[in-house]
Amino acid sequence: MNDEMLGIILAGGQGTRLGKLTKSTAKPAVPFGGRYRIIDFTLSNCANSGVNTVGVITQYQPLELNAHIGSGASWGLDEKNSGVTVLQPYASSEGEKWFEGTAHAIYQNIKYIDSQNPKYLLVLSGDHIYKMDYSSMLEYHKAKKASLTVGVLPVSMEEAKRFGMMNTDETDRIIEFEEKPEHPKSNKASMGIYIFNWDTLREYLVNSFSTDNKLEDFGKNVIPAYLAKNESAYAYSFSGYWRDVGTIHSLWQANMEFLSPNNSLNISDKNWRIYSKTEALPPMFLTDTSNVNDSMVVDSCYVAGEVNHSILSQRVSVGVGSKIKDSMVMPGAVIGKNVTIEKAIIGENAMVGDGAQIIGEGDDIAVVGYNEAVGGKES
């Protein structure tokens, strides 16, 4: 793909539903699957789709995310005619430019987008786990002669109550948008993936923010405005693995699914690699007291305890006598001796003291936050 389509990743949300895990970092920077950060999937999709120039809009707690993205080299996005630009709020003679919604964030970065001179704008969320070829979506957009194309995923009618839903005609033209409808009319859920003709979207945003400031959000404002003016808007159906990991339970569930060798995400696919910024670390070490089953244990882990159906990220230490089951442990966490962890997420660099018990039940996943220290006394 040439530079006709610019990618913009929205990565500035606070992610309040992840509670302790996003207290000091942006949601797209949250670790996933032992080696990755959530944003790695969207950035890798861009690189694999030939979207060579990407802007990442950040706002909330951006330090760790900025350090992870760096120059974009980990995704091959630092070569000639490519690049990643981190776009943060800034002050100007016109005042401070904080982002007040998804569409408002695009408006505030019009100068950057214009500098890239794209014909099409690909708008993405930085907090989803999936693999998708955006070049196929662009071909669909062109074939339909669309002004807007929205990526949609079929969901059950019960799940449809939690999503923005696209109601379409027999040609997949969008005729109605409903936000979290009590009585859904279709099963086509918006994935938060949009391709816009940039000139048209630009005109809508400039007109709005010079008059009524109403077009702050794509789902709530821009799509309804497009439909009201009979713009050519189409739904592009996606049928692969896709998870919104915006809650503690959904993040835990996606990590547990990641353990399955039959997971349709197929992380081993050589034709669609998921890249990440990685450290050069020593191998893991399993002591003669360790017992590891059905788990992922990655670089520089030290394990002297029992680990079942769990993920240990880089530099995790597990003391003798400890038992970890159905859990995800983030990088640098230290698990003491005789600890029990079940159905839990342990945050980055957390300290779980000797004898502690961290146990979740049902849909209630136990969580230890980033750099949090718990336990410490043998029970």
C-alpha positions as CSV (number, residue, x, y, z in Angstrom):
1,M,0.0,0.0,0.0
2,N,1.3,3.5,-0.7
3,D,0.8,6.5,1.5
4,E,-2.8,7.1,0.4
5,M,-4.1,5.9,3.8
6,L,-2.8,7.3,7.1
7,G,-3.4,5.3,10.3
8,I,-4.4,7.1,13.5
9,I,-4.5,5.0,16.7
10,L,-6.6,6.4,19.6
11,A,-4.6,5.6,22.7
12,G,-5.5,8.4,25.1
13,G,-8.3,7.0,27.1
14,Q,-8.0,6.5,30.9
15,G,-9.3,2.9,30.9
16,T,-11.0,3.3,34.3
17,R,-12.6,-0.1,34.0
18,L,-9.2,-1.7,34.4
19,G,-9.0,-0.1,37.9
20,K,-5.5,-0.6,39.5
21,L,-3.9,-1.7,36.3
22,T,-4.3,1.7,34.6
23,K,-3.8,3.8,37.7
24,S,-0.3,4.8,36.5
25,T,-0.2,3.8,32.8
26,A,-2.3,4.0,29.7
27,K,-4.5,1.1,28.8
28,P,-2.7,0.4,25.5
29,A,0.5,-0.1,27.4
30,V,-0.9,-2.8,29.7
31,P,1.1,-6.1,29.3
32,F,-0.6,-9.0,27.5
33,G,0.3,-12.6,26.7
34,G,3.7,-12.7,28.4
35,R,5.7,-10.7,25.8
36,Y,3.3,-8.1,24.5
37,R,1.6,-4.8,25.2
38,I,-2.0,-4.4,24.1
39,I,-1.1,-1.8,21.5
40,D,1.3,-4.2,19.8
41,F,-1.6,-5.9,18.0
42,T,-2.9,-2.7,16.3
43,L,0.6,-1.5,15.4
44,S,1.5,-4.9,14.0
45,N,-1.8,-4.9,12.0
46,C,-0.8,-1.6,10.5
47,A,2.7,-2.8,9.6
48,N,1.4,-6.1,8.1
49,S,-1.3,-4.2,6.2
50,G,1.1,-1.8,4.6
51,V,-0.1,1.2,6.5
52,N,3.4,2.7,6.8
53,T,2.7,6.0,8.5
54,V,0.9,6.0,11.9
55,G,0.0,8.7,14.4
56,V,-0.7,7.5,18.0
57,I,-2.8,9.9,20.0
58,T,-2.0,9.8,23.7
59,Q,-3.2,11.8,26.7
60,Y,-3.6,9.8,29.9
61,Q,-0.4,8.6,31.6
62,P,1.6,8.4,28.4
63,L,5.1,7.9,29.7
64,E,5.3,4.1,29.5
65,L,3.4,4.0,26.2
66,N,5.7,6.6,24.6
67,A,8.8,4.6,25.8
68,H,7.3,1.4,24.4
69,I,6.5,2.9,20.9
70,G,9.8,4.8,20.6
71,S,10.8,5.3,17.0
72,G,8.5,2.5,15.8
73,A,11.5,0.3,14.9
74,S,10.1,-2.7,16.6
75,W,7.3,-2.8,14.0
76,G,9.4,-1.8,11.1
77,L,7.8,1.6,11.0
78,D,11.1,3.6,11.1
79,E,12.1,3.0,7.5
80,K,12.2,5.4,4.6
81,N,8.6,6.6,3.8
82,S,7.2,5.3,7.1
83,G,7.1,6.4,10.7
84,V,5.2,6.5,14.0
85,T,4.5,9.9,15.5
86,V,3.2,10.2,19.1
87,L,0.6,13.0,19.3
88,Q,0.0,14.5,22.7
89,P,-2.1,17.5,23.9
90,Y,-0.3,20.8,23.6
91,A,-0.7,24.5,24.3
92,S,-0.8,27.1,21.6
93,S,-1.7,30.7,21.1
94,E,-5.3,29.4,20.7
95,G,-5.2,27.8,24.1
96,E,-4.7,24.3,25.5
97,K,-5.6,21.5,23.2
98,W,-6.8,18.6,25.4
99,F,-8.8,15.9,23.7
100,E,-12.4,15.8,24.7
101,G,-13.6,12.9,22.5
102,T,-12.4,10.6,19.8
103,A,-13.4,12.9,16.9
104,H,-12.2,15.9,18.8
105,A,-8.8,14.3,19.1
106,I,-8.7,14.0,15.3
107,Y,-9.7,17.6,14.9
108,Q,-7.0,18.8,17.3
109,N,-4.4,17.0,15.2
110,I,-5.5,18.3,11.8
111,K,-2.2,20.0,11.1
112,Y,-0.4,16.7,11.5
113,I,-2.8,14.8,9.3
114,D,-2.7,17.5,6.6
115,S,1.1,17.3,6.7
116,Q,0.8,13.7,5.6
117,N,-1.7,14.5,2.8
118,P,-3.7,11.3,3.0
119,K,-6.6,10.5,0.8
120,Y,-8.1,8.1,3.4
121,L,-7.9,8.2,7.2
122,L,-7.9,4.9,9.1
123,V,-9.0,5.4,12.7
124,L,-8.2,2.6,15.2
125,S,-8.5,1.9,18.8
126,G,-5.3,0.9,20.7
127,D,-7.0,-1.4,23.2
128,H,-8.2,-4.4,21.2
129,I,-6.7,-7.8,20.7
130,Y,-7.1,-9.0,17.0
131,K,-5.4,-9.5,13.7
132,M,-6.9,-7.8,10.7
133,D,-5.8,-6.8,7.2
134,Y,-6.7,-3.1,6.8
135,S,-5.7,-3.2,3.1
136,S,-8.7,-5.5,2.4
137,M,-11.0,-3.1,4.2
138,L,-9.7,-0.2,2.1
139,E,-10.3,-2.2,-1.1
140,Y,-13.9,-2.7,0.1
141,H,-14.2,1.0,0.9
142,K,-13.1,1.9,-2.6
143,A,-15.3,-0.7,-4.3
144,K,-18.4,0.7,-2.5
145,K,-17.4,4.3,-3.3
146,A,-17.9,4.9,0.3
147,S,-17.4,8.1,2.3
148,L,-17.2,6.1,5.5
149,T,-16.6,2.4,6.2
150,V,-17.1,0.9,9.6
151,G,-15.6,-2.4,10.7
152,V,-18.3,-4.6,12.3
153,L,-18.3,-7.9,14.1
154,P,-21.3,-10.3,14.4
155,V,-22.3,-10.7,18.0
156,S,-25.2,-12.4,19.8
157,M,-28.4,-10.3,20.2
158,E,-27.7,-10.4,24.0
159,E,-24.2,-9.0,23.5
160,A,-25.5,-6.4,21.1
161,K,-26.9,-4.5,24.0
162,R,-23.3,-3.6,25.1
163,F,-22.1,-2.2,21.7
164,G,-22.8,0.5,19.1
165,M,-24.8,-1.4,16.5
166,M,-25.0,-0.8,12.7
167,N,-28.3,-1.5,11.0
168,T,-27.8,-2.0,7.3
169,D,-29.7,-2.7,4.1
170,E,-29.2,-5.7,1.8
171,T,-26.0,-4.0,0.3
172,D,-24.5,-3.5,3.8
173,R,-25.1,0.3,3.5
174,I,-25.6,1.6,7.0
175,I,-29.0,3.1,7.4
176,E,-29.1,3.5,11.2
177,F,-26.7,3.5,14.2
178,E,-27.9,2.6,17.7
179,E,-25.7,3.0,20.8
180,K,-26.2,0.0,23.2
181,P,-29.8,-0.6,22.2
182,E,-32.1,-2.4,24.6
183,H,-33.8,-4.1,21.7
184,P,-31.1,-4.6,19.0
185,K,-32.3,-4.7,15.3
186,S,-29.1,-6.3,14.0
187,N,-26.0,-8.2,15.2
188,K,-23.4,-6.0,13.6
189,A,-21.3,-4.5,16.4
190,S,-19.0,-1.6,15.7
191,M,-15.3,-2.5,16.3
192,G,-14.2,1.1,16.5
193,I,-12.4,0.8,13.2
194,Y,-13.2,3.4,10.6
195,I,-12.0,4.4,7.1
196,F,-12.9,8.0,6.2
197,N,-12.4,10.0,3.0
198,W,-10.2,12.6,4.7
199,D,-11.4,15.6,2.8
200,T,-15.0,14.9,3.8
201,L,-14.3,14.2,7.4
202,R,-12.1,17.3,7.6
203,E,-14.9,19.5,6.3
204,Y,-17.3,18.0,8.9
205,L,-14.9,18.6,11.8
206,V,-13.8,22.1,10.8
207,N,-17.4,23.2,10.3
208,S,-18.5,21.7,13.7
209,F,-15.6,23.1,15.8
210,S,-16.0,26.6,14.2
211,T,-19.7,26.6,15.1
212,D,-21.5,24.2,17.6
213,N,-18.7,21.9,18.8
214,K,-21.1,18.9,18.5
215,L,-18.9,16.4,16.7
216,E,-16.8,15.3,19.7
217,D,-17.3,11.5,19.3
218,F,-17.4,9.2,16.3
219,G,-20.0,6.8,17.6
220,K,-22.3,9.4,19.3
221,N,-21.9,12.3,16.9
222,V,-20.0,11.8,13.6
223,I,-21.7,8.6,12.4
224,P,-25.2,10.0,13.1
225,A,-24.2,13.3,11.3
226,Y,-23.0,11.3,8.3
227,L,-26.3,9.3,8.2
228,A,-28.4,12.4,8.6
229,K,-26.7,13.9,5.5
230,N,-27.0,10.6,3.5
231,E,-23.3,10.1,3.2
232,S,-22.3,6.8,1.7
233,A,-21.5,4.7,4.8
234,Y,-21.0,1.0,4.7
235,A,-20.3,-1.9,7.2
236,Y,-17.3,-4.1,6.6
237,S,-17.8,-7.5,8.2
238,F,-14.9,-9.1,10.1
239,S,-15.2,-12.7,11.3
240,G,-11.8,-13.4,13.0
241,Y,-10.7,-13.3,16.7
242,W,-11.4,-9.9,18.3
243,R,-11.5,-9.0,21.9
244,D,-12.2,-5.7,23.6
245,V,-10.0,-6.0,26.8
246,G,-11.4,-3.0,28.5
247,T,-12.4,-4.7,31.7
248,I,-10.5,-6.8,34.3
249,H,-12.6,-9.9,33.4
250,S,-12.2,-9.5,29.6
251,L,-8.4,-8.9,30.0
252,W,-8.1,-12.0,32.1
253,Q,-10.3,-14.0,29.8
254,A,-8.3,-13.0,26.7
255,N,-5.1,-14.0,28.4
256,M,-6.5,-17.4,29.3
257,E,-7.7,-17.9,25.7
258,F,-4.2,-16.9,24.6
259,L,-2.9,-20.1,26.4
260,S,-4.9,-22.4,24.2
261,P,-3.0,-23.9,21.3
262,N,-6.3,-23.8,19.3
263,N,-6.9,-20.1,19.9
264,S,-8.0,-18.7,16.6
265,L,-5.7,-15.6,17.2
266,N,-2.9,-18.0,16.0
267,I,0.0,-16.0,17.4
268,S,2.5,-18.4,15.7
269,D,1.3,-17.4,12.2
270,K,4.5,-16.5,10.3
271,N,2.5,-14.6,7.7
272,W,1.1,-12.2,10.3
273,R,3.6,-11.6,13.0
274,I,2.7,-9.7,16.1
275,Y,5.8,-7.5,16.9
276,S,6.8,-5.9,20.2
277,K,9.6,-4.0,21.8
278,T,11.7,-6.6,23.5
279,E,14.6,-6.7,25.9
280,A,17.6,-8.9,25.5
281,L,17.1,-11.0,28.7
282,P,18.6,-14.3,29.9
283,P,16.6,-17.5,29.6
284,M,14.1,-18.6,32.2
285,F,15.2,-20.9,35.1
286,L,13.1,-23.7,36.6
287,T,14.5,-25.1,39.8
288,D,14.1,-28.8,40.9
289,T,11.2,-27.8,43.1
290,S,9.3,-26.3,40.2
291,N,6.3,-27.9,38.5
292,V,5.0,-26.1,35.4
293,N,2.0,-27.3,33.4
294,D,-0.1,-25.9,30.5
295,S,1.5,-22.4,31.0
296,M,3.6,-19.8,29.2
297,V,6.8,-18.9,31.1
298,V,9.0,-16.4,29.2
299,D,12.5,-14.8,29.4
300,S,14.3,-14.3,32.7
301,C,11.6,-15.9,34.9
302,Y,12.7,-17.8,38.0
303,V,10.3,-20.5,39.1
304,A,10.7,-22.6,42.3
305,G,6.9,-23.2,42.8
306,E,4.0,-24.7,41.0
307,V,2.4,-23.0,37.9
308,N,-0.7,-24.3,36.2
309,H,-2.6,-22.8,33.2
310,S,-1.0,-19.4,33.7
311,I,1.1,-16.8,32.0
312,L,4.4,-15.5,33.6
313,S,5.7,-12.4,31.8
314,Q,9.4,-11.4,31.7
315,R,11.4,-11.2,34.9
316,V,8.8,-12.8,37.2
317,S,10.0,-14.7,40.2
318,V,8.0,-17.4,42.0
319,G,9.2,-18.7,45.4
320,V,9.3,-22.3,46.6
321,G,6.0,-23.7,47.8
322,S,3.9,-21.1,45.9
323,K,1.0,-22.2,43.6
324,I,-0.2,-20.2,40.7
325,K,-3.3,-21.3,38.8
326,D,-5.5,-19.7,36.0
327,S,-3.7,-16.4,36.3
328,M,-1.7,-13.8,34.4
329,V,1.5,-12.3,36.1
330,M,2.9,-9.1,34.5
331,P,6.6,-8.3,34.1
332,G,8.8,-7.9,37.1
333,A,6.4,-9.2,39.7
334,V,7.9,-11.0,42.7
335,I,5.9,-13.8,44.2
336,G,7.2,-14.9,47.6
337,K,7.2,-18.4,49.3
338,N,4.1,-20.4,50.0
339,V,1.8,-18.0,48.1
340,T,-1.5,-19.1,46.6
341,I,-2.7,-17.2,43.5
342,E,-5.8,-18.3,41.6
343,K,-7.9,-16.6,38.9
344,A,-5.9,-13.4,39.3
345,I,-4.0,-10.7,37.5
346,I,-0.8,-9.6,39.2
347,G,0.4,-6.1,38.1
348,E,3.8,-5.1,36.8
349,N,6.5,-5.0,39.5
350,A,4.1,-6.1,42.2
351,M,5.4,-7.7,45.4
352,V,3.4,-10.6,46.8
353,G,4.8,-11.5,50.2
354,D,5.3,-14.9,51.7
355,G,2.1,-16.8,52.6
356,A,-0.3,-14.4,50.8
357,Q,-3.5,-15.7,49.2
358,I,-4.8,-13.9,46.1
359,I,-7.9,-15.8,45.0
360,G,-10.6,-14.8,42.6
361,E,-14.1,-16.4,42.4
362,G,-16.6,-16.6,39.6
363,D,-16.5,-13.5,37.5
364,D,-14.6,-11.6,40.2
365,I,-11.0,-11.7,39.2
366,A,-8.5,-10.9,41.9
367,V,-6.1,-8.0,41.1
368,V,-2.8,-6.7,42.5
369,G,-1.9,-3.3,41.0
370,Y,1.3,-2.0,39.5
371,N,4.1,-1.8,42.1
372,E,1.6,-2.8,44.8
373,A,2.9,-4.8,47.8
374,V,0.6,-7.3,49.5
375,G,0.9,-9.9,52.2
376,G,4.3,-10.5,53.7
377,K,3.5,-12.7,56.7
378,E,3.5,-16.5,56.6
379,S,-0.1,-17.7,57.5
